[in-house]
Amino acid sequence: MRDPVVVVGGSLAGLRCVEQLRLHGWTGSITVIGEEPYAPYNRPPLSKDALTRWSSNSPGRWAEIVALRTRAGVTDVSWRLGVSATRVDVEHQLVHLDDGDPIKFCGLVVATGVRPRRISLPGPTTGRHVLRTLDDARALAPRLFDGQRVVVLGAGFVGCEVAATAAAIGCRVTLVEPGPAPLARVLGCEIGAAVGNYQQSKGVRIRCGRTAVAMVPARSGGRVAAVALDDGTEVPADVVIEAVGSVPNVEWLDNIGIDITDGILCDRNLRAGGRPNIVAAGDIARVANPRFDDIPRRIEHWCMPAATARQAAASLASHLTRNSLAPASFAPLPTFWSDQFELRLQSFGQPFLGDAAHLVDGTLDRLQDGAIVHYTRAERLVGVVMTNIPANQQRVHRGLVDSACPAPEPDLATSQHSGAPIDQP
Ligand SMILES: Cc1cc2nc3c(=O)[nH]c(=O)nc-3n(C[C@H](O)[C@H](O)[C@H](O)COP(=O)(O)OP(=O)(O)OC[C@H]3O[C@@H](n4cnc5c(N)ncnc54)[C@H](O)[C@@H]3O)c2cc1C
């Protein structure tokens, strides 16, 4: 029997790759290696409902509540959970594991995502949290209750969401951000400031343009009691949540000659280093989107694991079988959402590429009543961000971005697979 396709990373991108490999005709065996002990689960609830509603549940119950639904056709996949890949030997097609014998592969899918960036600061570590995994959320949830003083470092999406969730629980929350406004990198300063004003109207204190320089210890017990900022002030804290970005999980691939600076550099078929039997998907994949430009980027939004998995699995299956064709081009229309108090932000396209933002509906003073912002680059619409806008209206604006940044025509001449075929098992 032929060696399996090995998928490293047992989360959203890993699961979607498994499903897509089957859809694209790979009938051979598949083994998933996942560092976390849980079946694939959904991360978005971890900064939202999970922290408010589920704090008393057991680990198993948490995992059930956020579990991702698996589609039919993947029941024969072998899942090795609680196991990490440590190294790859491309010559012998082996993945080395931290629990014993290496595993041989005919095709390798890299879906190892990212982990939270940690800040190196003097002072105690007890009381400091990050939020990426189910275990992170389980550790944090019991610490969030009425009256707790919470300092969130970093006002990106995870920081803004967890600040809102903690404040809604009754915590006294301070959000510290070195940039000029919350979410400024993605939404721009003006819209970011409007989100900040909305958060402040809900009771979150915002300290923009400030950086944490130390954790101040409690008199006894070794816990954090405050966060010292670069202006000499101290913000009292029972809990500190660090949401200052992410680091791609690439170290296990550093010996195989592929570009792993900021994720795995991929071609348009999601192949790594031009190798037809190694593909990447999800938060870890750095790939260009020709709708916008030719610069490879990693996009950490929930929609990307499915989009990249579709392409990665198609190209891997086309290499491993004689039956299928690699898809012609990779040009998804990115989308994300974010929930903060009663605000639902929804985006299509790549607003962060814009050089100008135009409010086309609503008012920035009352985002909760509905607002629509178009982002243009050199006067071309590249993204839209909406707050509390009904789905039918969202579709209209999605369509505008889709037309302004169309997917390129399929290039049939180069869409067929170019790797040497391997016989079906
Ligand atoms: C708290 C939170 C809230 C979010 N909310 C939203 C939202 O509202 N909207 C939105 O659009 N997006 C949101 N996202 C982003 C979205 O969840 C991610 O884009 C998505 O989970 C990425 O999936 P992935 O499979 O690529 O990576 P991950 O989910 O990070 O999975 C990678 C997996 O690989 C495992 N792994 C790593 N290294 C190894 C190794 N060496 N061997 C074996 N396994 C390994 C990891 O343990 C992990 O299980 C949120 C993310 C977080 C953390």
PDBQT file of the ligand as one rigid body, heavy atoms in Angstrom, charges set to zero:
ROOT
HETATM    1  C1  LIG A 501      -9.417  33.845  19.802  1.00  0.00    +0.000 C 
HETATM    2  C2  LIG A 501      -9.576  33.890  18.308  1.00  0.00    +0.000 A 
HETATM    3  C3  LIG A 501     -10.710  34.475  17.748  1.00  0.00    +0.000 A 
HETATM    4  C4  LIG A 501     -10.859  34.535  16.357  1.00  0.00    +0.000 A 
HETATM    5  N1  LIG A 501     -11.967  35.130  15.841  1.00  0.00    +0.000 NA
HETATM    6  C5  LIG A 501     -12.102  35.256  14.506  1.00  0.00    +0.000 A 
HETATM    7  C6  LIG A 501     -13.228  35.931  13.958  1.00  0.00    +0.000 A 
HETATM    8  O1  LIG A 501     -14.109  36.409  14.683  1.00  0.00    +0.000 OA
HETATM    9  N2  LIG A 501     -13.304  36.056  12.605  1.00  0.00    +0.000 N 
HETATM   10  C7  LIG A 501     -12.346  35.549  11.759  1.00  0.00    +0.000 A 
HETATM   11  O2  LIG A 501     -12.453  35.707  10.524  1.00  0.00    +0.000 OA
HETATM   12  N3  LIG A 501     -11.271  34.868  12.262  1.00  0.00    +0.000 NA
HETATM   13  C8  LIG A 501     -11.125  34.717  13.602  1.00  0.00    +0.000 A 
HETATM   14  N4  LIG A 501     -10.038  34.055  14.123  1.00  0.00    +0.000 N 
HETATM   15  C9  LIG A 501      -9.020  33.490  13.199  1.00  0.00    +0.000 C 
HETATM   16  C10 LIG A 501      -9.294  32.019  12.817  1.00  0.00    +0.000 C 
HETATM   17  O3  LIG A 501      -9.773  31.287  13.898  1.00  0.00    +0.000 OA
HETATM   18  C11 LIG A 501      -7.991  31.419  12.282  1.00  0.00    +0.000 C 
HETATM   19  O4  LIG A 501      -7.714  32.101  11.082  1.00  0.00    +0.000 OA
HETATM   20  C12 LIG A 501      -8.068  29.907  12.041  1.00  0.00    +0.000 C 
HETATM   21  O5  LIG A 501      -8.272  29.223  13.243  1.00  0.00    +0.000 OA
HETATM   22  C13 LIG A 501      -6.776  29.395  11.385  1.00  0.00    +0.000 C 
HETATM   23  O6  LIG A 501      -6.825  28.010  11.253  1.00  0.00    +0.000 OA
HETATM   24  P1  LIG A 501      -5.495  27.145  10.958  1.00  0.00    +0.000 P 
HETATM   25  O7  LIG A 501      -5.956  25.729  10.926  1.00  0.00    +0.000 OA
HETATM   26  O8  LIG A 501      -4.753  27.706   9.817  1.00  0.00    +0.000 OA
HETATM   27  O9  LIG A 501      -4.541  27.386  12.217  1.00  0.00    +0.000 OA
HETATM   28  P2  LIG A 501      -4.747  26.970  13.728  1.00  0.00    +0.000 P 
HETATM   29  O10 LIG A 501      -6.193  27.055  14.066  1.00  0.00    +0.000 OA
HETATM   30  O11 LIG A 501      -3.777  27.780  14.516  1.00  0.00    +0.000 OA
HETATM   31  O12 LIG A 501      -4.326  25.427  13.788  1.00  0.00    +0.000 OA
HETATM   32  C14 LIG A 501      -3.012  24.962  13.682  1.00  0.00    +0.000 C 
HETATM   33  C15 LIG A 501      -2.905  23.682  14.477  1.00  0.00    +0.000 C 
HETATM   34  O13 LIG A 501      -1.627  23.100  14.239  1.00  0.00    +0.000 OA
HETATM   35  C16 LIG A 501      -1.097  22.622  15.468  1.00  0.00    +0.000 C 
HETATM   36  N5  LIG A 501       0.368  22.538  15.374  1.00  0.00    +0.000 N 
HETATM   37  C17 LIG A 501       1.264  23.559  15.418  1.00  0.00    +0.000 A 
HETATM   38  N6  LIG A 501       2.520  23.078  15.298  1.00  0.00    +0.000 NA
HETATM   39  C18 LIG A 501       2.411  21.734  15.181  1.00  0.00    +0.000 A 
HETATM   40  C19 LIG A 501       3.359  20.684  15.023  1.00  0.00    +0.000 A 
HETATM   41  N7  LIG A 501       4.674  20.922  14.943  1.00  0.00    +0.000 N 
HETATM   42  N8  LIG A 501       2.899  19.412  14.942  1.00  0.00    +0.000 NA
HETATM   43  C20 LIG A 501       1.572  19.147  14.999  1.00  0.00    +0.000 A 
HETATM   44  N9  LIG A 501       0.629  20.103  15.140  1.00  0.00    +0.000 NA
HETATM   45  C21 LIG A 501       1.044  21.384  15.228  1.00  0.00    +0.000 A 
HETATM   46  C22 LIG A 501      -1.578  23.655  16.466  1.00  0.00    +0.000 C 
HETATM   47  O14 LIG A 501      -1.517  23.140  17.784  1.00  0.00    +0.000 OA
HETATM   48  C23 LIG A 501      -3.008  23.902  15.983  1.00  0.00    +0.000 C 
HETATM   49  O15 LIG A 501      -3.905  22.983  16.541  1.00  0.00    +0.000 OA
HETATM   50  C24 LIG A 501      -9.858  33.979  15.513  1.00  0.00    +0.000 A 
HETATM   51  C25 LIG A 501      -8.716  33.379  16.082  1.00  0.00    +0.000 A 
HETATM   52  C26 LIG A 501      -8.578  33.338  17.462  1.00  0.00    +0.000 A 
HETATM   53  C27 LIG A 501      -7.345  32.699  18.062  1.00  0.00    +0.000 C 
ENDROOT
TORSDOF 0
